[in-house]
Amino acid sequence: MSLRSPLGQVLGTGSAKDGTAHWWAQRLSAVALIPLTLWFLFSLLLLPELDYVTVRTWLAVPMSGFLAMLLVVVLTYHAYLGTNVVVEDYVHAHAAKLFLLLSLRFVYVLCGGAGIFAIMRIAFGS
Amino acid sequence: MISDRTPPARNRPLSPHLGIYRWQIGNSLSILHRLTGVALAFGLLALSYWLISIAGGEQSYRAAERAFASPAGMVVLVGWTFAFLYHLLNGMRHLFWDIGLGFERRQRHASGWLAVLGALVLTACVWALLWHGGRL
């Protein structure tokens, strides 16, 4: 005989609802960000100038654009996971918490999407 | 969901219990990890703005350059450099813990100081390089 409620049995989840998935996603994105962020930092430091022509020429190289896109995607995802935990930990009022969690998603999708679109424009020259 | 609507019988303390810790290197660095993480999340806005300004052409890049090179912009950029380097080093500390390494008291303290001091030194190096190269 199970002591779990019928609804709990049907949903098949524990009290935390999603167990270890969040923890793993945060760690994997963290590992991916070590080479990506260091590539970005070193690339900027190794450019002879940081003026428009130099920076645009560098980003227009296919490999730079590709890595920059990966950087924006993984960075946005990692920040989303991290700030979610911060909001869940420190915002206790239910409505405020829900509002913040949902609006953060919109901000991340907008910000990340705009960054990726900008890189595509540079790569494809429009 | 239901528990959110029914008021609790007693106001029990909610985790994380920030008020009961004695300040020491362990919890200070943990809090700094979160603070730098939140600061870096705001940095995403700047990163996207910078990328958009490049895509927009020389005029818009100049405007972004002026914003970043202003006194306030420089302070924020130096702050983000430190936040990134600290979050990177301390994050690697966390990853080592996750695979079960570096839990001894001496190792924890040594790696903690390494993360803080390393981030400070590397921030100085990055900005010295930028300054030296005359790229500011």
Contacts between the chains, C-beta under 8 A, distances in Angstrom:
chain1	res1	chain2	res2	distance
A	27	B	95	6.7
A	27	B	98	6.2
A	30	B	91	5.4
A	30	B	94	7.8
A	30	B	95	6.5
A	31	B	95	6.8
A	34	B	88	6.9
A	34	B	92	7.2
A	37	B	84	6.8
A	37	B	88	6.7
A	38	B	88	8.0
A	41	B	84	7.7
A	41	B	126	7.3
A	45	B	126	6.8
A	45	B	129	5.6
A	45	B	130	7.3
A	47	B	135	7.6
A	48	B	133	7.8
A	49	B	135	6.0
A	50	B	65	7.9
A	50	B	135	4.8
A	52	B	54	7.4
A	52	B	58	4.7
A	52	B	61	4.4
A	52	B	62	7.1
A	55	B	54	6.0
A	55	B	61	7.3
A	56	B	54	5.5
A	56	B	61	7.7
A	59	B	51	8.0
A	59	B	54	6.2
A	68	B	51	7.5
A	72	B	47	7.1
A	72	B	48	7.4
A	72	B	51	7.5
A	75	B	44	6.3
A	75	B	47	7.5
A	76	B	44	6.3
A	79	B	37	7.6
A	79	B	40	6.9
A	79	B	41	4.1
A	79	B	44	5.8
A	82	B	34	8.0
A	82	B	37	4.8
A	82	B	38	7.8
A	82	B	41	6.9
A	83	B	37	7.5
A	83	B	38	6.4
A	83	B	41	5.1
A	86	B	34	6.0
A	86	B	37	7.4
A	86	B	38	6.1
A	89	B	15	7.6
A	89	B	16	5.8
A	92	B	14	6.1
A	94	B	4	4.6
A	108	B	44	7.7
A	111	B	44	5.4
A	111	B	45	5.9
A	111	B	48	4.9
A	112	B	44	7.5
A	112	B	48	7.4
A	114	B	48	5.0
A	114	B	51	7.8
A	114	B	52	6.0
A	115	B	44	7.8
A	115	B	47	6.4
A	115	B	48	3.9
A	115	B	51	4.9
A	115	B	52	7.4
A	117	B	55	7.8
A	118	B	48	7.1
A	118	B	51	3.9
A	118	B	52	4.5
A	118	B	54	6.8
A	118	B	55	4.0
A	119	B	51	6.0
A	119	B	55	7.6
A	121	B	55	4.1
A	122	B	51	7.7
A	122	B	54	5.9
A	122	B	55	5.2
